[in-house]
Amino acid sequence: MNDMMFLGLGYIGAGIGAGLTLVGAGLGIGKLASSALEGTARQPEAGGALRTTMIIAAALIEGLAFFALVICLLAVMNFGMPKSEAGGAPAAQVEAGK
């Protein structure tokens, strides 16, 4: 297979990973907010504590989602691949040619 196909599959994989990350985070925060509102409706005097706990949990979920998106972007941009100094060939090919 050629390199362009692998590059295209990498883009598709990163897009699917980013999409799944955002869908999962959205569902998690939605379930969290739903439960917090239901708890506040059942026991209004505990609303402040529930709100604080909900905000902390939502921040953790969003932080994890942001981290996963950064990983997907790094995969697309190939920051992990070693760059060569001679004409754009991968470093392993340059050293093998010596």
C-alpha positions in Angstrom: 0.0 0.0 0.0 1.2 3.5 -0.6 1.9 6.2 2.0 -1.0 8.4 1.0 -3.5 5.7 1.9 -2.0 5.3 5.3 -2.0 9.1 5.7 -5.7 9.2 4.7 -6.6 6.4 7.1 -4.8 8.3 9.9 -6.9 11.3 9.2 -10.1 9.2 9.2 -9.0 7.6 12.5 -8.2 10.9 14.1 -11.6 12.3 13.0 -13.5 9.4 14.3 -11.5 9.5 17.6 -12.3 13.2 18.0 -16.0 12.7 17.2 -16.3 9.8 19.7 -14.5 11.9 22.3 -16.9 14.8 21.9 -20.0 12.6 21.8 -18.9 10.8 25.0 -18.2 14.1 26.8 -21.5 15.5 25.7 -23.4 12.5 26.9 -21.5 12.4 30.2 -22.1 16.1 31.0 -25.7 15.7 29.9 -26.3 12.8 32.3 -24.4 14.7 35.1 -26.6 17.8 34.7 -29.7 15.7 34.5 -28.9 13.9 37.7 -28.0 17.1 39.5 -31.2 18.8 38.5 -33.2 15.8 39.6 -31.4 15.8 42.9 -32.1 19.5 43.4 -35.8 19.0 42.5 -36.1 16.3 45.1 -34.1 18.1 47.8 -33.9 21.9 47.1 -31.8 22.6 50.3 -28.9 20.5 48.9 -28.8 22.5 45.6 -25.6 24.4 46.4 -23.7 21.3 47.3 -25.0 19.5 44.2 -24.1 22.4 42.0 -20.6 22.6 43.3 -20.1 18.8 42.8 -21.6 19.0 39.4 -19.3 21.8 38.2 -16.2 19.9 39.5 -17.2 16.7 37.7 -18.1 18.6 34.5 -14.7 20.3 34.5 -13.0 16.9 34.9 -15.0 15.5 32.0 -14.2 18.5 29.8 -10.5 18.3 30.7 -10.4 14.6 29.7 -12.2 15.4 26.4 -9.8 18.3 25.7 -6.8 15.9 26.4 -8.2 13.3 23.9 -8.8 16.0 21.3 -5.2 17.2 21.6 -4.0 13.6 21.2 -6.1 13.3 18.0 -4.7 16.5 16.7 -1.1 15.4 17.4 -1.9 12.1 15.5 -3.1 14.1 12.5 -0.2 16.6 12.5 2.4 13.9 12.9 4.4 15.8 15.6 5.7 12.4 16.9 7.4 11.5 13.6 11.1 12.3 13.5 12.0 14.8 10.8 15.1 14.5 8.7 17.4 17.3 7.7 17.7 16.2 4.1 14.8 16.8 1.8 11.9 15.6 3.9 12.6 11.9 4.0 12.1 10.1 7.3 15.2 10.0 9.5 15.4 6.2 9.4 15.7 6.3 5.6 18.4 8.9 5.7 20.5 6.9 8.1 19.9 3.7 6.2 21.2 5.4 3.0 24.6 6.2 4.6 
